[in-house]
Amino acid sequence: MDGMENITVLDFRTAFQGSVFEKYHIVPLQVASLDTTYLSRMCFDFLVLKMKPYDDGAVHQDHAECLADRLKHWGAGELDCHTFVKHALEFFKEYTDNLFHDFCEQTGMPWVEDPNDVPFQLEDELQPSDFYEGLHHFLIQNHTSEMLEICFARCGMDLRRESDNDIVRRLYGYGRRMRGATYGDSKLSWCLFMILHQIDFDLVGLDGQHFPLRMLLLEEEPWCADVMDRETGALIADAINLAEGGAFRWSHRTEVRSKSMEAVEQRYKPHGDILTLPNRVCRCDELPPQEVFDVSFSEHGHAPSRTLLSELTPEQLKSVKDLKRASFCRRNCIVYSTHSEFEHVIPIAANLGPVCRQARKDDEGFDEVVAEYRLQPSLQKDVVDFQCNHFRRILKGTIWQNLPQDLVIRIVQLLPRQCTISRCNSWE
């Protein structure tokens, strides 16, 4: 196990013991993330290169190898370029054939099997935003497995024996639904550049009972989420995007709403150690004493009652600041629909997605989240030792129980490391 002695990772079995998440009674179990930023960028670059004339003025129509090389020159990864280009060309042919067919019907132009003579007319008809959206959707829906390396990561315990493909499609479908509700029929390519998370966690009540929950989270400003009972699939809560101000989005608000208080009361007994007085928390480095943190709005949008931080005791003020730091709260503010403890922990559980993504980003990001959220990193050597011992327990009593340790280590290293988050293990 040379080289593993100084490598630190986050092991889901131990990383959250004593953490900020444990303080708020959250037991993280699995985080699966779909980041389509890189894939979306490749869709943009592909169309630019595909429609870019050569020196002789001809539109480049084929040559997958050349396109892959040019994408790599623009910064795309070595391993995924050829697969991406192969499927992108499939879609390009289907898309332009349909476009040309519609063009012929509208203009009365005779249909030809190989419309190489009308590339510039196609350029006029082709809508880039429609193409980006269509290619993006085609790749994720029809070639999910081949796109996983580009845009998907998963860590923790596979609680329900779900395939990566199923999770990707679930997250992508949720993202499309949420973006569609926000942007509607606008011409923006609103399903590109999405960061989504499926977060499986338990909420532990005062009586020790575990409430099994699953969150689907669209990470943006303001963010939105659905929280379901992991066993029944029933919607327990959601967080909706309350961005206002049109295209300028001058007001960023996420409202957390309980959808089944009866289920919450049956499954989660509050601890009473989380301050639920504020009905909103806002993100800023330091809150001045006169900062308004609780505003009750009338139906006409006025604010007839306010609570000032200066009215809180020092202990209450510390609780508000701790809650704010633990919650997924960037430039937006979080609004709670009730004063329930359950609603106040939802934004904290939501923070698991961004925290895991940040930990994968680079050494600095890894160290920052470890310090800020009091996570417990492990040595990769210790994780591999645990996996080897577990593997030997499985083989006990079989003809393979006495395999050499070096061979067991090699086998374990070939298995998916879904329980750990390593530094610099991302698509960014």
Sequence and secondary structure as in RCSB ss.txt:
>XXXX:A:sequence
MDGMENITVLDFRTAFQGSVFEKYHIVPLQVASLDTTYLSRMCFDFLVLKMKPYDDGAVHQDHAECLADRLKHWG
AGELDCHTFVKHALEFFKEYTDNLFHDFCEQTGMPWVEDPNDVPFQLEDELQPSDFYEGLHHFLIQNHTSEMLEI
CFARCGMDLRRESDNDIVRRLYGYGRRMRGATYGDSKLSWCLFMILHQIDFDLVGLDGQHFPLRMLLLEEEPWCA
DVMDRETGALIADAINLAEGGAFRWSHRTEVRSKSMEAVEQRYKPHGDILTLPNRVCRCDELPPQEVFDVSFSEH
GHAPSRTLLSELTPEQLKSVKDLKRASFCRRNCIVYSTHSEFEHVIPIAANLGPVCRQARKDDEGFDEVVAEYRL
QPSLQKDVVDFQCNHFRRILKGTIWQNLPQDLVIRIVQLLPRQCTISRCNSWE
>XXXX:A:secstr
 TT TT EEEETTTTTTTSHHHHTTEEEEEEEEEE HHHHHHHHHHHHHHT B TTS B    HHHHHHHHHHTT
  TTTHHHHHHHHHHHHHHHHHHHHHHHHHHHT    SS TT HHHHHHH  HHHHHHHHHHHHHHHSHHHHHHH
HEEEEE  TT   HHHHHHHHHHHHHHHHHHHHTT SS TTSS EEEEEEEEEE TTS EEEEEEEEE SSS EE
EEEETTT  EEEEEEE  BSGGG  B EEEEEES HHHHHHH    S S    SEEE  S   TT EEEEE  TT
S   EEEEGGGS HHHHHHHHHHHHHS  SSSEEEESS  HHHHHHHHHHTHHHHHHHHHH HHHHHHHHHHTT 
  EEHHHHHHHHHHHHHHHHTTSTTTT  HHHHHHHHHHS  TTEEETT S  
